[in-house]
Amino acid sequence: MEPDNRSPFPDTICIVGHTPTVFLTDGHDEDFSIWHGDGILDIDCGCGSMKAAHRRLACLRLDDMAEFYVGGVGEGTS
């Protein structure tokens, strides 16, 4: 996935993972967060990468699109 990718389905938001958001933002020095693209949301915040200090678990509540996080350097922030 690339930062300029868009959803292949009109009027649909695709929620994806497997590509850590840090590869889309180059934000290596900040806690990883959900990436918002053109009809695409990437929720992979690197939780499975034991070497990334800013990795964390991201949760997206679909009812209102609220974001919640566990882990990272700024533990407890959302």
C-alpha positions in Angstrom: 0.0 0.0 0.0 1.2 3.5 -0.8 0.0 6.8 0.8 -1.7 7.9 -2.5 -3.8 4.7 -2.8 -7.5 5.1 -2.7 -10.4 2.7 -2.0 -11.1 0.5 -5.0 -14.8 0.6 -4.1 -16.7 3.9 -4.6 -18.6 5.1 -1.6 -16.9 2.5 0.6 -14.3 2.8 3.3 -11.8 0.0 3.3 -10.2 -0.9 6.7 -6.8 -2.6 6.2 -3.8 -3.8 8.1 -0.6 -5.7 7.5 1.2 -2.5 6.4 2.3 -0.7 9.6 1.2 2.9 9.4 4.8 4.1 10.0 5.6 3.1 6.4 2.9 5.5 5.2 3.8 8.4 7.5 7.5 8.1 8.1 6.7 9.0 11.8 9.4 6.7 13.3 9.8 9.0 16.3 6.2 9.2 17.4 3.6 6.6 18.6 2.1 5.0 15.6 -1.5 5.9 14.9 -4.3 5.0 12.5 -3.7 6.3 9.0 -6.6 8.0 7.1 -6.3 7.9 3.4 -8.7 8.4 0.5 -11.4 5.9 1.4 -8.8 3.7 3.2 -8.0 3.4 6.9 -4.9 1.5 8.0 -5.2 0.3 11.6 -1.8 -1.6 11.8 0.1 0.4 14.4 3.0 -2.1 14.6 1.9 -4.0 17.7 3.5 -7.2 16.4 6.9 -5.6 15.8 8.9 -6.2 19.0 11.7 -3.9 17.8 9.6 -0.8 17.3 9.5 1.4 20.4 6.4 3.4 19.3 4.3 0.3 18.4 0.9 0.0 19.9 -2.4 -1.7 19.5 -5.0 0.4 17.7 -8.8 -0.1 18.0 -11.3 1.7 15.9 -14.9 1.9 17.1 -17.0 1.8 13.9 -20.1 3.4 15.4 -18.4 6.8 15.7 -14.9 6.1 14.3 -13.3 6.9 17.7 -9.7 5.7 18.0 -8.3 3.9 21.1 -4.7 2.8 21.7 -2.7 0.6 24.1 1.1 0.8 24.4 3.6 3.0 22.8 5.9 5.5 24.5 3.0 7.8 25.4 1.1 4.9 27.2 -2.4 5.8 28.2 -3.0 8.5 25.5 -5.7 8.2 22.9 
